[in-house]
């Protein structure tokens, strides 16, 4: 009887095995779905110099350009940003939003947390432990990159619902601000001139 051939075994150099393990770990890291606790980031550009963008988020008059009807900003650590979306409302009433300022670096960064949500806010149970940081970075002459980062979210349905709420809200806010400073396109200027000329000819 012939002896059976031993099974084929390919030896792996210990160093190669280590390299394979590292590669596998890196691939696994990128393949892993994003954690729900990761920051919620919204970015955009505003056609305005950074010192002026800073004023939009840190002064009472400037904050109204973010889309709120009323605003009052007390720029200091522990100070409050009080806002109201209803022009008929009153700052201090039940639907006033109060954000507490946690830290800031002039013309660079502003951090705050929700201290009081409006009475009609649907995600009150998910507020605890969350905060927001706004970064303002010069992006060329007269242009600023704004980065809004929401932190402190977790995997609970309530927290994820609030995360989605602010993702949409922050996007809307940045777009609202940016549109106020968009330069008019050449076609827009030409169309306006043509419309004005047509209106003048009818008089």
Secondary structure as UniProt FT lines:
FT   HELIX           14..31
FT   TURN            36..37
FT   STRAND          40..46
FT   HELIX           50..58
FT   HELIX           60..63
FT   HELIX           64..66
FT   STRAND          70..73
FT   TURN            77..78
FT   STRAND          80..84
FT   TURN            87..88
FT   TURN            91..92
FT   TURN            94..95
FT   STRAND          97..105
FT   TURN            106..108
FT   STRAND          109..116
FT   TURN            119..120
FT   TURN            122..123
FT   HELIX           124..126
FT   TURN            128..129
FT   STRAND          131..138
FT   TURN            141..142
FT   STRAND          144..151
FT   HELIX           157..179
FT   TURN            180..181
FT   HELIX           186..202
//
